[in-house]
Amino acid sequence: MTMKKLFKSKTINFAAILGGFGAAQTTMEGVQAFVDPALYGWITMIVAVVVGALRKVTTQPLSEK
């Protein structure tokens, strides 16, 4: 599978964005101050809903894109 096909996936794109935010949260003090640790539970629930929604709209395998 090529990288071009891989990045046609909404789920993969969301995971990449989520990973970028996670990296920023752990390494950048400005981002750490912006996100209240009390919100982590809500953020986790939102991520779960988005992943579920992405799975619902996924209709074909990447090999067919």
CHARMM internal coordinates of N, CA and C (Angstrom, degrees):
IC EDIT
DIST 1 N 1 CA 1.4400
DIST 1 CA 1 C 1.5321
ANGL 1 N 1 CA 1 C 108.86
DIST 1 C 2 N 1.3137
ANGL 1 CA 1 C 2 N 115.84
DIHE 1 N 1 CA 1 C 2 N 133.74
DIST 2 N 2 CA 1.4607
ANGL 1 C 2 N 2 CA 119.95
DIHE 1 CA 1 C 2 N 2 CA -178.26
DIST 2 CA 2 C 1.5242
ANGL 2 N 2 CA 2 C 110.49
DIHE 1 C 2 N 2 CA 2 C -85.86
DIST 2 C 3 N 1.3141
ANGL 2 CA 2 C 3 N 115.25
DIHE 2 N 2 CA 2 C 3 N 160.59
DIST 3 N 3 CA 1.4672
ANGL 2 C 3 N 3 CA 120.36
DIHE 2 CA 2 C 3 N 3 CA 178.29
DIST 3 CA 3 C 1.5259
ANGL 3 N 3 CA 3 C 110.57
DIHE 2 C 3 N 3 CA 3 C -63.12
DIST 3 C 4 N 1.3323
ANGL 3 CA 3 C 4 N 116.82
DIHE 3 N 3 CA 3 C 4 N -34.52
DIST 4 N 4 CA 1.4571
ANGL 3 C 4 N 4 CA 120.62
DIHE 3 CA 3 C 4 N 4 CA 179.77
DIST 4 CA 4 C 1.5273
ANGL 4 N 4 CA 4 C 110.49
DIHE 3 C 4 N 4 CA 4 C -60.94
DIST 4 C 5 N 1.3295
ANGL 4 CA 4 C 5 N 117.19
DIHE 4 N 4 CA 4 C 5 N -44.37
DIST 5 N 5 CA 1.4619
ANGL 4 C 5 N 5 CA 120.81
DIHE 4 CA 4 C 5 N 5 CA 177.97
DIST 5 CA 5 C 1.5281
ANGL 5 N 5 CA 5 C 110.71
DIHE 4 C 5 N 5 CA 5 C -67.18
DIST 5 C 6 N 1.3203
ANGL 5 CA 5 C 6 N 115.85
DIHE 5 N 5 CA 5 C 6 N -39.05
DIST 6 N 6 CA 1.4616
ANGL 5 C 6 N 6 CA 119.97
DIHE 5 CA 5 C 6 N 6 CA -177.82
DIST 6 CA 6 C 1.5245
ANGL 6 N 6 CA 6 C 111.48
DIHE 5 C 6 N 6 CA 6 C -60.37
DIST 6 C 7 N 1.3311
ANGL 6 CA 6 C 7 N 117.06
DIHE 6 N 6 CA 6 C 7 N -40.38
DIST 7 N 7 CA 1.4588
ANGL 6 C 7 N 7 CA 120.09
DIHE 6 CA 6 C 7 N 7 CA -177.61
DIST 7 CA 7 C 1.5223
ANGL 7 N 7 CA 7 C 113.24
DIHE 6 C 7 N 7 CA 7 C -83.03
DIST 7 C 8 N 1.3199
ANGL 7 CA 7 C 8 N 118.36
DIHE 7 N 7 CA 7 C 8 N 4.71
DIST 8 N 8 CA 1.4597
ANGL 7 C 8 N 8 CA 121.29
DIHE 7 CA 7 C 8 N 8 CA 169.79
DIST 8 CA 8 C 1.5259
ANGL 8 N 8 CA 8 C 110.52
DIHE 7 C 8 N 8 CA 8 C -83.18
DIST 8 C 9 N 1.3030
ANGL 8 CA 8 C 9 N 116.84
DIHE 8 N 8 CA 8 C 9 N -9.23
DIST 9 N 9 CA 1.4594
ANGL 8 C 9 N 9 CA 122.03
DIHE 8 CA 8 C 9 N 9 CA -179.43
DIST 9 CA 9 C 1.5246
ANGL 9 N 9 CA 9 C 110.38
DIHE 8 C 9 N 9 CA 9 C -82.34
DIST 9 C 10 N 1.3224
ANGL 9 CA 9 C 10 N 116.55
DIHE 9 N 9 CA 9 C 10 N 124.01
DIST 10 N 10 CA 1.4673
ANGL 9 C 10 N 10 CA 120.48
DIHE 9 CA 9 C 10 N 10 CA 177.01
DIST 10 CA 10 C 1.5313
ANGL 10 N 10 CA 10 C 110.68
DIHE 9 C 10 N 10 CA 10 C -63.32
DIST 10 C 11 N 1.3274
ANGL 10 CA 10 C 11 N 116.34
DIHE 10 N 10 CA 10 C 11 N -36.93
DIST 11 N 11 CA 1.4634
ANGL 10 C 11 N 11 CA 120.60
DIHE 10 CA 10 C 11 N 11 CA -179.31
DIST 11 CA 11 C 1.5236
ANGL 11 N 11 CA 11 C 110.59
DIHE 10 C 11 N 11 CA 11 C -66.52
DIST 11 C 12 N 1.3224
ANGL 11 CA 11 C 12 N 117.29
DIHE 11 N 11 CA 11 C 12 N -43.25
DIST 12 N 12 CA 1.4688
ANGL 11 C 12 N 12 CA 120.98
DIHE 11 CA 11 C 12 N 12 CA 178.73
DIST 12 CA 12 C 1.5253
ANGL 12 N 12 CA 12 C 110.00
DIHE 11 C 12 N 12 CA 12 C -65.03
DIST 12 C 13 N 1.3293
ANGL 12 CA 12 C 13 N 117.30
DIHE 12 N 12 CA 12 C 13 N -41.94
DIST 13 N 13 CA 1.4673
ANGL 12 C 13 N 13 CA 120.06
DIHE 12 CA 12 C 13 N 13 CA 178.22
DIST 13 CA 13 C 1.5195
ANGL 13 N 13 CA 13 C 111.14
DIHE 12 C 13 N 13 CA 13 C -61.95
DIST 13 C 14 N 1.3338
ANGL 13 CA 13 C 14 N 116.90
DIHE 13 N 13 CA 13 C 14 N -42.90
DIST 14 N 14 CA 1.4641
ANGL 13 C 14 N 14 CA 120.35
DIHE 13 CA 13 C 14 N 14 CA 177.80
DIST 14 CA 14 C 1.5221
ANGL 14 N 14 CA 14 C 110.50
DIHE 13 C 14 N 14 CA 14 C -62.61
DIST 14 C 15 N 1.3192
ANGL 14 CA 14 C 15 N 117.26
DIHE 14 N 14 CA 14 C 15 N -42.58
DIST 15 N 15 CA 1.4618
ANGL 14 C 15 N 15 CA 121.03
DIHE 14 CA 14 C 15 N 15 CA 179.22
DIST 15 CA 15 C 1.5282
ANGL 15 N 15 CA 15 C 110.98
DIHE 14 C 15 N 15 CA 15 C -62.54
DIST 15 C 16 N 1.3276
ANGL 15 CA 15 C 16 N 117.32
DIHE 15 N 15 CA 15 C 16 N -39.07
DIST 16 N 16 CA 1.4665
ANGL 15 C 16 N 16 CA 120.58
DIHE 15 CA 15 C 16 N 16 CA 178.85
DIST 16 CA 16 C 1.5279
ANGL 16 N 16 CA 16 C 110.85
DIHE 15 C 16 N 16 CA 16 C -65.12
DIST 16 C 17 N 1.3291
ANGL 16 CA 16 C 17 N 116.45
DIHE 16 N 16 CA 16 C 17 N -43.47
DIST 17 N 17 CA 1.4660
ANGL 16 C 17 N 17 CA 120.49
DIHE 16 CA 16 C 17 N 17 CA 178.09
DIST 17 CA 17 C 1.5242
ANGL 17 N 17 CA 17 C 110.39
DIHE 16 C 17 N 17 CA 17 C -64.05
DIST 17 C 18 N 1.3198
ANGL 17 CA 17 C 18 N 116.10
DIHE 17 N 17 CA 17 C 18 N -44.30
DIST 18 N 18 CA 1.4637
ANGL 17 C 18 N 18 CA 121.21
DIHE 17 CA 17 C 18 N 18 CA 179.04
DIST 18 CA 18 C 1.5304
ANGL 18 N 18 CA 18 C 110.78
DIHE 17 C 18 N 18 CA 18 C -61.46
DIST 18 C 19 N 1.3167
ANGL 18 CA 18 C 19 N 116.84
DIHE 18 N 18 CA 18 C 19 N -41.40
DIST 19 N 19 CA 1.4652
ANGL 18 C 19 N 19 CA 120.79
DIHE 18 CA 18 C 19 N 19 CA 177.05
DIST 19 CA 19 C 1.5151
ANGL 19 N 19 CA 19 C 112.01
DIHE 18 C 19 N 19 CA 19 C -63.24
DIST 19 C 20 N 1.3338
ANGL 19 CA 19 C 20 N 116.31
DIHE 19 N 19 CA 19 C 20 N -39.11
DIST 20 N 20 CA 1.4658
ANGL 19 C 20 N 20 CA 120.31
DIHE 19 CA 19 C 20 N 20 CA 177.54
DIST 20 CA 20 C 1.5190
ANGL 20 N 20 CA 20 C 112.10
DIHE 19 C 20 N 20 CA 20 C -63.46
DIST 20 C 21 N 1.3413
ANGL 20 CA 20 C 21 N 115.81
DIHE 20 N 20 CA 20 C 21 N -43.23
DIST 21 N 21 CA 1.4657
ANGL 20 C 21 N 21 CA 119.38
DIHE 20 CA 20 C 21 N 21 CA 177.07
DIST 21 CA 21 C 1.5261
ANGL 21 N 21 CA 21 C 110.87
DIHE 20 C 21 N 21 CA 21 C -65.31
DIST 21 C 22 N 1.3245
ANGL 21 CA 21 C 22 N 117.27
DIHE 21 N 21 CA 21 C 22 N -38.32
DIST 22 N 22 CA 1.4600
ANGL 21 C 22 N 22 CA 120.65
DIHE 21 CA 21 C 22 N 22 CA 177.98
DIST 22 CA 22 C 1.5193
ANGL 22 N 22 CA 22 C 111.74
DIHE 21 C 22 N 22 CA 22 C -63.21
DIST 22 C 23 N 1.3285
ANGL 22 CA 22 C 23 N 116.05
DIHE 22 N 22 CA 22 C 23 N -42.56
DIST 23 N 23 CA 1.4711
ANGL 22 C 23 N 23 CA 120.36
DIHE 22 CA 22 C 23 N 23 CA 177.92
DIST 23 CA 23 C 1.5239
ANGL 23 N 23 CA 23 C 110.53
DIHE 22 C 23 N 23 CA 23 C -64.32
DIST 23 C 24 N 1.3374
ANGL 23 CA 23 C 24 N 116.52
DIHE 23 N 23 CA 23 C 24 N -42.38
DIST 24 N 24 CA 1.4627
ANGL 23 C 24 N 24 CA 119.97
DIHE 23 CA 23 C 24 N 24 CA 178.78
DIST 24 CA 24 C 1.5247
ANGL 24 N 24 CA 24 C 110.67
DIHE 23 C 24 N 24 CA 24 C -63.60
DIST 24 C 25 N 1.3183
ANGL 24 CA 24 C 25 N 116.69
DIHE 24 N 24 CA 24 C 25 N -40.05
DIST 25 N 25 CA 1.4653
ANGL 24 C 25 N 25 CA 121.13
DIHE 24 CA 24 C 25 N 25 CA -179.37
DIST 25 CA 25 C 1.5253
ANGL 25 N 25 CA 25 C 111.47
DIHE 24 C 25 N 25 CA 25 C -62.57
DIST 25 C 26 N 1.3205
ANGL 25 CA 25 C 26 N 117.10
DIHE 25 N 25 CA 25 C 26 N -37.25
DIST 26 N 26 CA 1.4648
ANGL 25 C 26 N 26 CA 119.16
DIHE 25 CA 25 C 26 N 26 CA -176.66
DIST 26 CA 26 C 1.5231
ANGL 26 N 26 CA 26 C 113.30
DIHE 25 C 26 N 26 CA 26 C -84.14
DIST 26 C 27 N 1.3269
ANGL 26 CA 26 C 27 N 118.37
DIHE 26 N 26 CA 26 C 27 N -20.01
DIST 27 N 27 CA 1.4591
ANGL 26 C 27 N 27 CA 119.27
DIHE 26 CA 26 C 27 N 27 CA -173.29
DIST 27 CA 27 C 1.5237
ANGL 27 N 27 CA 27 C 115.00
DIHE 26 C 27 N 27 CA 27 C -114.31
DIST 27 C 28 N 1.3129
ANGL 27 CA 27 C 28 N 118.77
DIHE 27 N 27 CA 27 C 28 N -19.14
DIST 28 N 28 CA 1.4659
ANGL 27 C 28 N 28 CA 120.16
DIHE 27 CA 27 C 28 N 28 CA -174.45
DIST 28 CA 28 C 1.5294
ANGL 28 N 28 CA 28 C 110.20
DIHE 27 C 28 N 28 CA 28 C -111.60
DIST 28 C 29 N 1.3194
ANGL 28 CA 28 C 29 N 115.37
DIHE 28 N 28 CA 28 C 29 N 120.71
DIST 29 N 29 CA 1.4603
ANGL 28 C 29 N 29 CA 120.02
DIHE 28 CA 28 C 29 N 29 CA -177.07
DIST 29 CA 29 C 1.5247
ANGL 29 N 29 CA 29 C 112.58
DIHE 28 C 29 N 29 CA 29 C -62.75
DIST 29 C 30 N 1.3314
ANGL 29 CA 29 C 30 N 118.02
DIHE 29 N 29 CA 29 C 30 N -34.72
DIST 30 N 30 CA 1.4600
ANGL 29 C 30 N 30 CA 120.78
DIHE 29 CA 29 C 30 N 30 CA 179.26
DIST 30 CA 30 C 1.5142
ANGL 30 N 30 CA 30 C 111.98
DIHE 29 C 30 N 30 CA 30 C -62.59
DIST 30 C 31 N 1.3205
ANGL 30 CA 30 C 31 N 116.84
DIHE 30 N 30 CA 30 C 31 N -39.54
DIST 31 N 31 CA 1.4631
ANGL 30 C 31 N 31 CA 120.94
DIHE 30 CA 30 C 31 N 31 CA 178.65
DIST 31 CA 31 C 1.5233
ANGL 31 N 31 CA 31 C 109.72
DIHE 30 C 31 N 31 CA 31 C -71.64
DIST 31 C 32 N 1.3163
ANGL 31 CA 31 C 32 N 117.12
DIHE 31 N 31 CA 31 C 32 N -38.44
DIST 32 N 32 CA 1.4635
ANGL 31 C 32 N 32 CA 120.93
DIHE 31 CA 31 C 32 N 32 CA 179.13
DIST 32 CA 32 C 1.5216
ANGL 32 N 32 CA 32 C 110.67
DIHE 31 C 32 N 32 CA 32 C -60.55
DIST 32 C 33 N 1.3066
ANGL 32 CA 32 C 33 N 117.49
DIHE 32 N 32 CA 32 C 33 N -38.73
DIST 33 N 33 CA 1.4582
ANGL 32 C 33 N 33 CA 120.99
DIHE 32 CA 32 C 33 N 33 CA 179.83
DIST 33 CA 33 C 1.5262
ANGL 33 N 33 CA 33 C 111.30
DIHE 32 C 33 N 33 CA 33 C -72.35
DIST 33 C 34 N 1.3350
ANGL 33 CA 33 C 34 N 117.25
DIHE 33 N 33 CA 33 C 34 N -26.81
DIST 34 N 34 CA 1.4646
ANGL 33 C 34 N 34 CA 122.32
DIHE 33 CA 33 C 34 N 34 CA -177.93
DIST 34 CA 34 C 1.5278
ANGL 34 N 34 CA 34 C 112.59
DIHE 33 C 34 N 34 CA 34 C -74.18
DIST 34 C 35 N 1.3366
ANGL 34 CA 34 C 35 N 117.12
DIHE 34 N 34 CA 34 C 35 N -35.76
DIST 35 N 35 CA 1.4635
ANGL 34 C 35 N 35 CA 120.98
DIHE 34 CA 34 C 35 N 35 CA -176.10
DIST 35 CA 35 C 1.5231
ANGL 35 N 35 CA 35 C 109.68
DIHE 34 C 35 N 35 CA 35 C -100.20
DIST 35 C 36 N 1.3084
ANGL 35 CA 35 C 36 N 115.70
DIHE 35 N 35 CA 35 C 36 N 114.88
DIST 36 N 36 CA 1.4599
ANGL 35 C 36 N 36 CA 122.02
DIHE 35 CA 35 C 36 N 36 CA 178.46
DIST 36 CA 36 C 1.5333
ANGL 36 N 36 CA 36 C 109.23
DIHE 35 C 36 N 36 CA 36 C -72.45
DIST 36 C 37 N 1.3255
ANGL 36 CA 36 C 37 N 118.62
DIHE 36 N 36 CA 36 C 37 N 128.35
DIST 37 N 37 CA 1.4662
ANGL 36 C 37 N 37 CA 120.80
DIHE 36 CA 36 C 37 N 37 CA 179.44
DIST 37 CA 37 C 1.5295
ANGL 37 N 37 CA 37 C 113.67
DIHE 36 C 37 N 37 CA 37 C -55.41
DIST 37 C 38 N 1.3117
ANGL 37 CA 37 C 38 N 117.76
DIHE 37 N 37 CA 37 C 38 N -23.81
DIST 38 N 38 CA 1.4601
ANGL 37 C 38 N 38 CA 120.74
DIHE 37 CA 37 C 38 N 38 CA 177.56
DIST 38 CA 38 C 1.5306
ANGL 38 N 38 CA 38 C 111.93
DIHE 37 C 38 N 38 CA 38 C -68.03
DIST 38 C 39 N 1.3276
ANGL 38 CA 38 C 39 N 117.17
DIHE 38 N 38 CA 38 C 39 N -16.60
DIST 39 N 39 CA 1.4684
ANGL 38 C 39 N 39 CA 121.57
DIHE 38 CA 38 C 39 N 39 CA -179.34
DIST 39 CA 39 C 1.5226
ANGL 39 N 39 CA 39 C 113.46
DIHE 38 C 39 N 39 CA 39 C -87.17
DIST 39 C 40 N 1.3229
ANGL 39 CA 39 C 40 N 118.20
DIHE 39 N 39 CA 39 C 40 N -8.76
DIST 40 N 40 CA 1.4607
ANGL 39 C 40 N 40 CA 120.43
DIHE 39 CA 39 C 40 N 40 CA -174.70
DIST 40 CA 40 C 1.5265
ANGL 40 N 40 CA 40 C 112.82
DIHE 39 C 40 N 40 CA 40 C -58.55
DIST 40 C 41 N 1.3130
ANGL 40 CA 40 C 41 N 117.91
DIHE 40 N 40 CA 40 C 41 N -37.41
DIST 41 N 41 CA 1.4600
ANGL 40 C 41 N 41 CA 120.59
DIHE 40 CA 40 C 41 N 41 CA 177.75
DIST 41 CA 41 C 1.5185
ANGL 41 N 41 CA 41 C 111.43
DIHE 40 C 41 N 41 CA 41 C -63.12
DIST 41 C 42 N 1.3354
ANGL 41 CA 41 C 42 N 116.33
DIHE 41 N 41 CA 41 C 42 N -43.99
DIST 42 N 42 CA 1.4677
ANGL 41 C 42 N 42 CA 120.68
DIHE 41 CA 41 C 42 N 42 CA 178.30
DIST 42 CA 42 C 1.5229
ANGL 42 N 42 CA 42 C 110.98
DIHE 41 C 42 N 42 CA 42 C -64.91
DIST 42 C 43 N 1.3184
ANGL 42 CA 42 C 43 N 115.86
DIHE 42 N 42 CA 42 C 43 N -41.83
DIST 43 N 43 CA 1.4687
ANGL 42 C 43 N 43 CA 119.99
DIHE 42 CA 42 C 43 N 43 CA 179.22
DIST 43 CA 43 C 1.5214
ANGL 43 N 43 CA 43 C 109.96
DIHE 42 C 43 N 43 CA 43 C -61.22
DIST 43 C 44 N 1.3175
ANGL 43 CA 43 C 44 N 117.03
DIHE 43 N 43 CA 43 C 44 N -42.21
DIST 44 N 44 CA 1.4642
ANGL 43 C 44 N 44 CA 121.13
DIHE 43 CA 43 C 44 N 44 CA 178.92
DIST 44 CA 44 C 1.5234
ANGL 44 N 44 CA 44 C 110.99
DIHE 43 C 44 N 44 CA 44 C -62.36
DIST 44 C 45 N 1.3249
ANGL 44 CA 44 C 45 N 117.49
DIHE 44 N 44 CA 44 C 45 N -41.70
DIST 45 N 45 CA 1.4643
ANGL 44 C 45 N 45 CA 120.25
DIHE 44 CA 44 C 45 N 45 CA 178.35
DIST 45 CA 45 C 1.5253
ANGL 45 N 45 CA 45 C 111.33
DIHE 44 C 45 N 45 CA 45 C -65.53
DIST 45 C 46 N 1.3165
ANGL 45 CA 45 C 46 N 117.65
DIHE 45 N 45 CA 45 C 46 N -40.18
DIST 46 N 46 CA 1.4608
ANGL 45 C 46 N 46 CA 121.10
DIHE 45 CA 45 C 46 N 46 CA 178.41
DIST 46 CA 46 C 1.5234
ANGL 46 N 46 CA 46 C 110.56
DIHE 45 C 46 N 46 CA 46 C -63.43
DIST 46 C 47 N 1.3271
ANGL 46 CA 46 C 47 N 116.79
DIHE 46 N 46 CA 46 C 47 N -43.38
DIST 47 N 47 CA 1.4627
ANGL 46 C 47 N 47 CA 120.84
DIHE 46 CA 46 C 47 N 47 CA 177.68
DIST 47 CA 47 C 1.5274
ANGL 47 N 47 CA 47 C 110.34
DIHE 46 C 47 N 47 CA 47 C -59.37
DIST 47 C 48 N 1.3214
ANGL 47 CA 47 C 48 N 117.01
DIHE 47 N 47 CA 47 C 48 N -42.90
DIST 48 N 48 CA 1.4603
ANGL 47 C 48 N 48 CA 120.88
DIHE 47 CA 47 C 48 N 48 CA 179.31
DIST 48 CA 48 C 1.5274
ANGL 48 N 48 CA 48 C 111.41
DIHE 47 C 48 N 48 CA 48 C -61.95
DIST 48 C 49 N 1.3078
ANGL 48 CA 48 C 49 N 117.36
DIHE 48 N 48 CA 48 C 49 N -41.74
DIST 49 N 49 CA 1.4708
ANGL 48 C 49 N 49 CA 121.07
DIHE 48 CA 48 C 49 N 49 CA 178.82
DIST 49 CA 49 C 1.5282
ANGL 49 N 49 CA 49 C 110.61
DIHE 48 C 49 N 49 CA 49 C -65.64
DIST 49 C 50 N 1.3237
ANGL 49 CA 49 C 50 N 117.17
DIHE 49 N 49 CA 49 C 50 N -42.56
DIST 50 N 50 CA 1.4690
ANGL 49 C 50 N 50 CA 120.54
DIHE 49 CA 49 C 50 N 50 CA 179.43
DIST 50 CA 50 C 1.5237
ANGL 50 N 50 CA 50 C 110.64
DIHE 49 C 50 N 50 CA 50 C -64.02
DIST 50 C 51 N 1.3171
ANGL 50 CA 50 C 51 N 117.53
DIHE 50 N 50 CA 50 C 51 N -43.40
DIST 51 N 51 CA 1.4658
ANGL 50 C 51 N 51 CA 120.66
DIHE 50 CA 50 C 51 N 51 CA 178.39
DIST 51 CA 51 C 1.5302
ANGL 51 N 51 CA 51 C 110.34
DIHE 50 C 51 N 51 CA 51 C -62.07
DIST 51 C 52 N 1.3239
ANGL 51 CA 51 C 52 N 117.11
DIHE 51 N 51 CA 51 C 52 N -42.04
DIST 52 N 52 CA 1.4589
ANGL 51 C 52 N 52 CA 120.89
DIHE 51 CA 51 C 52 N 52 CA 177.09
DIST 52 CA 52 C 1.5186
ANGL 52 N 52 CA 52 C 111.77
DIHE 51 C 52 N 52 CA 52 C -62.05
DIST 52 C 53 N 1.3321
ANGL 52 CA 52 C 53 N 116.30
DIHE 52 N 52 CA 52 C 53 N -43.15
DIST 53 N 53 CA 1.4641
ANGL 52 C 53 N 53 CA 120.28
DIHE 52 CA 52 C 53 N 53 CA 178.71
DIST 53 CA 53 C 1.5216
ANGL 53 N 53 CA 53 C 111.29
DIHE 52 C 53 N 53 CA 53 C -65.08
DIST 53 C 54 N 1.3145
ANGL 53 CA 53 C 54 N 116.99
DIHE 53 N 53 CA 53 C 54 N -40.69
DIST 54 N 54 CA 1.4665
ANGL 53 C 54 N 54 CA 120.20
DIHE 53 CA 53 C 54 N 54 CA 177.80
DIST 54 CA 54 C 1.5196
ANGL 54 N 54 CA 54 C 110.91
DIHE 53 C 54 N 54 CA 54 C -63.36
DIST 54 C 55 N 1.3058
ANGL 54 CA 54 C 55 N 116.17
DIHE 54 N 54 CA 54 C 55 N -39.07
DIST 55 N 55 CA 1.4691
ANGL 54 C 55 N 55 CA 119.30
DIHE 54 CA 54 C 55 N 55 CA 178.09
DIST 55 CA 55 C 1.5183
ANGL 55 N 55 CA 55 C 110.71
DIHE 54 C 55 N 55 CA 55 C -64.81
DIST 55 C 56 N 1.3108
ANGL 55 CA 55 C 56 N 116.46
DIHE 55 N 55 CA 55 C 56 N -36.53
DIST 56 N 56 CA 1.4649
ANGL 55 C 56 N 56 CA 121.27
DIHE 55 CA 55 C 56 N 56 CA -179.67
DIST 56 CA 56 C 1.5334
ANGL 56 N 56 CA 56 C 111.59
DIHE 55 C 56 N 56 CA 56 C -65.42
DIST 56 C 57 N 1.3408
ANGL 56 CA 56 C 57 N 117.15
DIHE 56 N 56 CA 56 C 57 N -37.65
DIST 57 N 57 CA 1.4621
ANGL 56 C 57 N 57 CA 119.98
DIHE 56 CA 56 C 57 N 57 CA -178.11
DIST 57 CA 57 C 1.5223
ANGL 57 N 57 CA 57 C 112.88
DIHE 56 C 57 N 57 CA 57 C -86.62
DIST 57 C 58 N 1.3177
ANGL 57 CA 57 C 58 N 117.16
DIHE 57 N 57 CA 57 C 58 N -9.11
DIST 58 N 58 CA 1.4620
ANGL 57 C 58 N 58 CA 120.15
DIHE 57 CA 57 C 58 N 58 CA 178.14
DIST 58 CA 58 C 1.5205
ANGL 58 N 58 CA 58 C 108.25
DIHE 57 C 58 N 58 CA 58 C -75.54
DIST 58 C 59 N 1.3290
ANGL 58 CA 58 C 59 N 115.05
DIHE 58 N 58 CA 58 C 59 N 119.54
DIST 59 N 59 CA 1.4633
ANGL 58 C 59 N 59 CA 118.90
DIHE 58 CA 58 C 59 N 59 CA -175.18
DIST 59 CA 59 C 1.5135
ANGL 59 N 59 CA 59 C 114.09
DIHE 58 C 59 N 59 CA 59 C -117.25
DIST 59 C 60 N 1.3290
ANGL 59 CA 59 C 60 N 116.82
DIHE 59 N 59 CA 59 C 60 N -14.86
DIST 60 N 60 CA 1.4518
ANGL 59 C 60 N 60 CA 118.50
DIHE 59 CA 59 C 60 N 60 CA -178.25
DIST 60 CA 60 C 1.5260
ANGL 60 N 60 CA 60 C 110.49
DIHE 59 C 60 N 60 CA 60 C -142.16
DIST 60 C 61 N 1.3244
ANGL 60 CA 60 C 61 N 116.76
DIHE 60 N 60 CA 60 C 61 N 152.39
DIST 61 N 61 CA 1.4684
ANGL 60 C 61 N 61 CA 119.30
DIHE 60 CA 60 C 61 N 61 CA 178.80
DIST 61 CA 61 C 1.5353
ANGL 61 N 61 CA 61 C 110.50
DIHE 60 C 61 N 61 CA 61 C -70.31
DIST 61 C 62 N 1.3213
ANGL 61 CA 61 C 62 N 115.70
DIHE 61 N 61 CA 61 C 62 N 158.59
DIST 62 N 62 CA 1.4540
ANGL 61 C 62 N 62 CA 120.85
DIHE 61 CA 61 C 62 N 62 CA 179.59
DIST 62 CA 62 C 1.5200
ANGL 62 N 62 CA 62 C 112.33
DIHE 61 C 62 N 62 CA 62 C -60.78
DIST 62 C 63 N 1.3151
ANGL 62 CA 62 C 63 N 117.07
DIHE 62 N 62 CA 62 C 63 N -29.06
DIST 63 N 63 CA 1.4545
ANGL 62 C 63 N 63 CA 120.51
DIHE 62 CA 62 C 63 N 63 CA -178.86
DIST 63 CA 63 C 1.5333
ANGL 63 N 63 CA 63 C 112.01
DIHE 62 C 63 N 63 CA 63 C -64.04
DIST 63 C 64 N 1.3299
ANGL 63 CA 63 C 64 N 117.43
DIHE 63 N 63 CA 63 C 64 N -19.23
DIST 64 N 64 CA 1.4606
ANGL 63 C 64 N 64 CA 120.99
DIHE 63 CA 63 C 64 N 64 CA 179.34
DIST 64 CA 64 C 1.5250
ANGL 64 N 64 CA 64 C 113.24
DIHE 63 C 64 N 64 CA 64 C -96.73
DIST 64 C 65 N 1.3093
ANGL 64 CA 64 C 65 N 118.33
DIHE 64 N 64 CA 64 C 65 N -2.52
DIST 65 N 65 CA 1.4677
ANGL 64 C 65 N 65 CA 121.38
DIHE 64 CA 64 C 65 N 65 CA -177.91
DIST 65 CA 65 C 1.5026
ANGL 65 N 65 CA 65 C 110.87
DIHE 64 C 65 N 65 CA 65 C -86.69
END
COOR INIT
IC SEED 1 N 1 CA 1 C
IC BUILD
